[in-house]
Amino acid sequence: MHDIKTIRADGPAFDAALARRGVAPVSARVLDLDQRVRGLKTDAERAVAAQNDLARQVGRAKGQGDEALATRLLAEVAALKAEAGNGGAAIAAIEAEQRDAVAVLPNLPAAEVPEGLDETGNAVVHECGTKPVFDFAPKEHDALAVHLGYDPDQAAAIAGARFAVLKGPLARLHRALGQFMLDAQVANGFTEVVPPLLVLEKSVFGVGQLPKFEEDLFKTTDGRYLISTSEVSLTNLVREKILDADELPLRFTALTPCFRSEAGSAGRDTRGLIRQHQFEKVEMVSIVADQAAATQEHERMAACAEGILDALGLAYRRMLLCAGDMGFASRKTFDLEVWLPGQGQYREISSVSDCGDFQARRMEARWKTRGAKGTNFVHTLNGSGLAVGRTLVAVLENYQQADGSVRVPEALVPWMGGATVLEPSK
């Protein structure tokens, strides 16, 4: 959520920042609503002052025994009260319109974020690792997975498109990846959390997924939402709180199922495990005091995600997303893209975002120094550490062998009960 003071201070600059994200100018409309509200509030204050003055006159009239004057003055007081009631309703309606207008506006991009409206504007920060070289034509993950325990037909029969059934060695590898990554993030200083998977509307609004992206979410009949990422639950751990400065930073991590409708993904990644309605992910969320701390924490979180890829021996690159390709709540985002030799391209495996105080304003999450006056909004960050299904895809494609078997990355062997190879079914 945006601070109205920022828009009042420089509406054209606010519009220019939004234009970097492809959003049309809105400051004139927001400020017009703001002026109307402020004008009505001024009128209301004058009406209250007039009522108080009339009340004093009523008292004097009664004290002088002039009941006729008192009656006339009381009628004027009643008229002013009725007018004030109408004004209050008008103020509430315009304030709601203003909130709705601002609630659908994305965060403003940081100055260092590159220009661009889609992924073609993203910038490579660095590339790491060595791409594997094969003496055979590498296969895509789904062609390997069907011989290792992936059953897309049974999944479709049970739940429809974009679901997966994993069995046997592939299910074991999936579980091992999740546990390995969760343990790694706990070792990185994040507190493990088991959060709700169903959340209230206000929690989804708090992180910026509502009201604009409701079609991407699954909603229950009682008005709750299935989380699309545990960022929702973890970030809301601080909603409507005033934290002590000594508590910061807070770092949370969770391994949870996630649910997405993929409403805008028709025809994309229809095969395999890349884009599913249900998937698991290790999430990282950090809560810090200010932008200086957030900038440092953003680098730290990206390094925590990269550490998983380094440990698994996977080649990847870090991308700085352009203004038009970032998520709604983000002011700056790093994407990590892993090399998939079967597809012959890099694919996103993690997104790490600095949201500034944008989410905190929506959640009313603040901090203060003990003994000091006033509070400040916290700054929030989130990132994948990593998406389990996409990491599974990367392991399959990078560690495949000519006979269809898949070597287990050395770092995962302890989580695989000592198994070093996944053998295909005959």
C-alpha positions in Angstrom: 0.0 0.0 0.0 1.2 3.5 -0.8 1.5 6.4 1.6 -0.8 9.1 0.5 1.8 11.7 1.7 4.1 10.4 -1.0 1.5 11.0 -3.7 0.7 14.5 -2.3 4.3 15.4 -2.2 4.9 14.8 -5.9 2.1 13.3 -8.0 4.0 13.4 -11.3 7.0 11.6 -9.8 4.7 8.9 -8.5 3.1 8.5 -11.9 6.5 8.3 -13.5 7.5 5.5 -11.2 4.3 3.6 -12.0 4.8 4.2 -15.7 8.1 2.1 -15.4 5.8 -0.8 -14.6 3.4 -0.1 -17.4 0.7 1.5 -15.2 -1.2 4.6 -16.4 -1.1 7.8 -14.4 -3.4 7.8 -11.3 -2.2 10.5 -9.0 -4.7 13.1 -10.3 -7.6 10.8 -9.5 -6.2 9.8 -6.1 -5.4 13.4 -5.2 -8.9 14.6 -6.3 -10.5 12.0 -4.0 -8.0 13.1 -1.3 -9.0 16.8 -1.7 -12.7 15.9 -1.5 -12.2 14.0 1.7 -10.2 16.7 3.3 -12.7 19.3 2.2 -15.6 17.3 3.7 -13.6 16.8 6.9 -13.1 20.6 7.1 -16.8 21.1 6.6 -17.5 18.6 9.3 -15.2 20.3 11.8 -16.9 23.6 11.1 -20.3 22.0 11.6 -19.2 20.6 15.0 -18.0 24.0 16.0 -21.3 25.5 14.9 -23.2 22.9 16.9 -21.2 23.7 20.0 -21.8 27.4 19.6 -25.6 26.8 19.2 -25.6 24.5 22.2 -24.2 27.3 24.3 -26.8 29.7 22.9 -29.5 27.2 23.8 -28.2 27.2 27.4 -28.3 31.0 27.6 -31.8 31.2 26.1 -33.1 28.7 28.6 -31.4 30.5 31.4 -33.2 33.7 30.3 -36.5 31.9 30.1 -36.7 32.3 26.3 -38.1 28.9 25.4 -39.1 30.0 21.9 -35.5 31.0 21.1 -34.2 27.8 22.7 -36.7 25.7 20.6 -35.6 27.4 17.4 -31.9 27.0 18.2 -32.4 23.3 19.0 -34.0 22.8 15.6 -30.8 24.3 14.0 -28.7 22.0 16.1 -30.7 19.0 14.8 -30.4 20.2 11.2 -26.6 20.5 11.7 -26.4 17.0 13.2 -28.3 15.5 10.2 -26.0 17.3 7.8 -23.0 16.0 9.7 -24.4 12.5 9.5 -24.7 12.8 5.7 -21.2 14.3 5.5 -19.8 11.4 7.5 -21.4 8.9 5.1 -19.9 10.8 2.1 -16.5 10.9 3.7 -16.6 7.1 4.3 -17.7 6.4 0.7 -14.9 8.6 -0.8 -12.3 7.2 1.6 -13.3 3.7 0.5 -13.0 4.7 -3.2 -9.6 6.1 -2.5 -8.4 3.0 -0.7 -9.7 0.8 -3.5 -7.9 3.0 -6.1 -4.6 2.8 -4.2 -4.9 -0.9 -3.3 -4.6 -2.1 -6.9 -1.4 -0.1 -7.5 1.9 -2.1 -7.5 5.0 -1.1 -5.5 7.3 1.5 -7.0 10.5 0.0 -8.5 13.8 0.9 -6.9 16.0 3.3 -8.8 18.6 0.6 -9.7 15.9 -1.7 -11.3 16.4 -1.8 -15.1 13.8 -0.4 -17.5 11.6 -2.9 -19.4 8.1 -4.2 -19.5 8.7 -8.0 -19.7 11.5 -10.6 -19.3 13.4 -9.3 -22.3 14.4 -6.3 -20.1 15.9 -8.4 -17.3 19.7 -8.2 -16.6 22.1 -11.0 -15.9 23.9 -10.3 -12.6 26.2 -13.4 -12.6 26.4 -16.9 -13.8 27.6 -19.8 -11.6 28.5 -23.4 -12.0 29.4 -25.6 -14.9 26.8 -26.9 -17.4 27.1 -30.7 -17.8 28.4 -32.2 -21.1 26.7 -35.4 -22.3 27.9 -37.9 -24.9 24.2 -38.5 -25.7 21.2 -36.3 -26.4 19.9 -35.3 -23.0 16.2 -35.9 -22.4 13.6 -33.5 -20.8 12.6 -34.3 -17.3 9.2 -35.8 -18.0 10.6 -38.4 -20.4 13.0 -39.5 -17.7 10.4 -39.2 -14.8 7.8 -41.6 -16.3 10.3 -44.5 -15.8 11.2 -43.4 -12.3 7.7 -43.1 -10.7 6.0 -40.2 -12.4 2.4 -41.1 -13.3 0.7 -38.1 -15.1 -2.2 -40.2 -16.4 -3.3 -41.4 -13.0 -2.9 -37.8 -11.7 -5.2 -36.5 -14.5 -7.7 -39.2 -13.7 -7.8 -38.2 -10.0 -7.5 -34.4 -10.2 -7.4 -33.2 -13.8 -4.6 -31.3 -15.6 -1.5 -29.8 -13.9 -1.3 -32.4 -11.1 1.3 -35.1 -10.5 1.5 -38.5 -8.9 5.0 -39.5 -7.8 5.9 -43.0 -6.6 8.9 -45.0 -5.5 12.3 -43.6 -6.1 11.0 -40.3 -7.5 8.8 -39.7 -4.5 11.8 -40.4 -2.3 13.9 -37.9 -4.2 11.2 -35.3 -4.0 11.0 -35.8 -0.2 14.8 -35.7 0.2 15.0 -32.4 -1.7 12.4 -30.7 0.5 14.0 -31.9 3.7 17.5 -31.0 2.5 16.5 -27.5 1.6 14.5 -26.9 4.7 17.4 -28.1 6.9 19.8 -25.8 4.9 17.7 -22.7 5.5 17.3 -23.5 9.2 21.2 -23.7 9.3 21.2 -20.3 7.6 19.5 -18.8 10.6 15.8 -19.0 9.6 13.3 -20.2 12.2 11.3 -23.2 11.0 7.5 -22.7 11.0 4.6 -24.9 10.3 2.0 -22.3 9.1 -1.7 -22.5 8.1 -2.3 -23.5 4.5 -5.8 -21.8 4.6 -5.8 -18.1 5.3 -8.2 -15.2 5.7 -8.9 -12.6 3.0 -7.1 -9.9 5.0 -3.9 -12.1 5.1 -3.9 -12.4 1.3 -4.6 -8.7 1.0 -1.7 -8.0 3.3 1.0 -9.4 1.0 -0.6 -7.8 -2.1 -2.3 -10.8 -3.8 -5.7 -9.3 -3.3 -7.7 -7.6 -4.7 -5.9 -7.7 -8.1 -5.0 -11.3 -8.4 -7.9 -13.2 -7.0 -8.3 -15.3 -10.2 -4.9 -16.9 -9.5 -6.0 -18.2 -6.1 -8.2 -21.1 -4.9 -11.0 -19.9 -2.6 -13.0 -22.1 -0.3 -16.8 -21.9 0.2 -16.3 -20.2 3.6 -14.2 -17.4 2.2 -10.7 -18.6 3.0 -7.9 -19.0 0.5 -5.4 -21.7 -0.1 -1.9 -20.2 0.0 -0.1 -19.8 -3.3 3.1 -19.6 -1.3 3.9 -19.7 2.4 5.1 -16.1 2.1 1.4 -15.3 2.8 1.3 -17.1 6.2 4.9 -16.3 7.2 4.7 -12.5 6.4 1.4 -12.2 8.3 3.1 -13.5 11.5 3.8 -9.8 12.1 0.5 -8.3 11.0 -1.0 -5.7 13.3 2.0 -5.9 15.7 4.4 -3.3 17.0 7.7 -5.1 17.3 10.6 -4.1 19.5 13.7 -3.0 17.6 15.7 -5.6 19.4 13.6 -8.3 17.9 14.7 -7.5 14.4 15.6 -9.1 12.0 13.1 -11.9 12.1 13.7 -14.8 9.7 11.2 -17.5 9.0 11.2 -20.6 6.7 8.6 -23.3 5.9 8.2 -26.3 3.6 4.6 -26.3 2.5 2.3 -27.3 -0.3 1.3 -24.4 -2.5 -1.7 -24.0 -4.7 -2.1 -21.9 -7.8 -4.9 -21.8 -10.4 -2.4 -20.8 -13.2 -5.2 -18.7 -14.7 -2.9 -16.9 -17.1 -0.9 -19.9 -18.1 -3.0 -21.6 -20.7 -0.8 -23.6 -23.2 2.4 -23.0 -21.2 4.3 -26.0 -19.7 1.4 -28.3 -20.1 3.7 -31.4 -19.8 5.7 -32.4 -16.8 6.4 -30.8 -13.4 7.3 -27.2 -14.2 3.9 -25.6 -13.7 1.4 -27.3 -11.4 -1.7 -26.4 -9.5 -0.2 -28.1 -6.4 3.5 -28.1 -5.5 5.9 -27.9 -2.6 8.3 -25.1 -1.8 10.7 -24.0 0.8 10.0 -20.3 1.5 12.1 -17.7 3.3 10.7 -14.5 4.8 12.7 -11.8 6.6 11.3 -8.9 8.6 13.8 -6.0 9.0 13.7 -2.4 10.3 14.5 -0.2 7.3 15.7 0.0 3.7 19.4 -0.1 4.5 18.8 -3.4 6.4 16.5 -4.7 3.6 19.2 -4.1 1.0 21.7 -6.2 2.9 19.1 -8.9 3.7 18.1 -9.1 0.0 21.6 -10.1 -0.9 21.8 -12.5 2.0 18.6 -14.3 1.1 19.6 -14.6 -2.6 22.9 -16.1 -1.4 20.9 -18.6 0.8 18.9 -19.7 -2.2 22.1 -19.9 -4.4 23.7 -22.0 -1.7 21.2 -24.8 -2.5 22.1 -24.8 -6.2 25.8 -24.7 -5.4 25.4 -27.7 -3.0 23.5 -29.6 -5.7 26.1 -28.8 -8.3 23.6 -27.1 -10.6 24.6 -24.4 -13.1 22.5 -21.2 -12.7 22.4 -17.5 -13.2 21.1 -14.6 -11.1 18.8 -12.1 -12.9 17.8 -8.6 -11.8 14.2 -8.3 -13.0 13.2 -5.1 -14.9 10.5 -2.9 -13.6 7.7 -4.4 -15.7 8.5 -8.1 -14.9 8.5 -7.8 -11.1 5.8 -9.1 -8.8 3.1 -6.7 -7.6 4.5 -6.1 -4.1 8.2 -6.0 -5.0 10.5 -3.0 -5.3 13.4 -5.1 -6.4 13.6 -8.8 -7.4 16.4 -11.3 -8.1 15.3 -14.4 -10.0 17.6 -17.5 -10.0 17.4 -19.5 -13.2 18.7 -23.0 -13.3 20.2 -24.6 -16.4 18.0 -27.4 -17.9 20.1 -29.4 -20.5 17.0 -31.3 -21.7 15.3 -28.1 -22.6 18.5 -26.4 -23.5 17.6 -23.2 -21.6 17.6 -21.5 -18.2 14.3 -21.7 -16.2 13.3 -19.8 -13.1 13.7 -21.8 -9.8 13.6 -19.0 -7.2 12.5 -15.5 -6.9 13.8 -13.3 -4.0 12.1 -9.9 -3.5 12.6 -6.8 -1.4 9.1 -5.4 -0.8 10.2 -2.3 1.2 7.4 -1.2 3.6 4.7 -1.9 1.0 3.3 -5.1 2.6 3.8 -3.7 6.1 1.4 -0.8 5.4 -1.2 -3.2 4.2 -0.7 -5.3 7.3 -0.2 -2.5 9.9 3.1 -4.1 10.9 5.4 -1.7 12.8 8.5 -1.5 15.1 9.7 0.9 17.6 12.7 1.6 19.8 12.0 0.8 23.4 11.4 4.0 25.3 11.1 6.2 22.2 8.1 7.9 20.8 6.5 6.9 17.5 6.6 3.8 15.4 7.9 2.8 11.9 6.7 0.3 9.4 8.8 -2.8 9.1 10.3 -3.8 5.7 9.6 -7.3 4.4 11.4 -9.7 2.1 10.6 -13.1 0.7 12.2 -15.7 -1.5 12.1 -19.4 -2.6 14.7 -21.5 -1.1 13.8 -23.4 -3.4 10.7 -24.7 -5.2 10.9 -28.5 -4.7 9.3 -29.6 -8.0 11.5 -27.4 -10.2 14.6 -28.5 -8.3 13.6 -32.1 -8.9 13.3 -31.2 -12.6 16.8 -29.7 -12.6 18.3 -32.8 -10.8 16.7 -35.2 -13.3 17.9 -33.3 -16.4 21.4 -32.5 -15.1 22.2 -35.9 -13.5 20.7 -38.2 -16.2 22.6 -41.0 -17.7 22.4 -42.7 -21.1 20.4 -45.7 -19.8 17.7 -43.4 -18.3 19.0 -43.7 -14.7 19.7 -40.6 -12.7 22.6 -40.1 -10.3 21.8 -38.6 -6.9 23.7 -35.4 -6.1 26.3 -36.2 -3.4 24.8 -33.6 -1.1 21.4 -35.5 -1.2 22.7 -39.0 -0.5 22.3 -38.8 3.3 18.6 -37.8 2.8 18.2 -40.7 0.3 19.1 -43.4 2.8 22.5 -43.8 1.0 21.0 -44.4 -2.4 23.3 -43.0 -5.1 21.3 -43.8 -8.3 17.6 -43.8 -9.4 17.2 -46.8 -11.6 14.4 -46.7 -14.3 11.7 -49.4 -14.3 12.2 -52.1 -16.9 
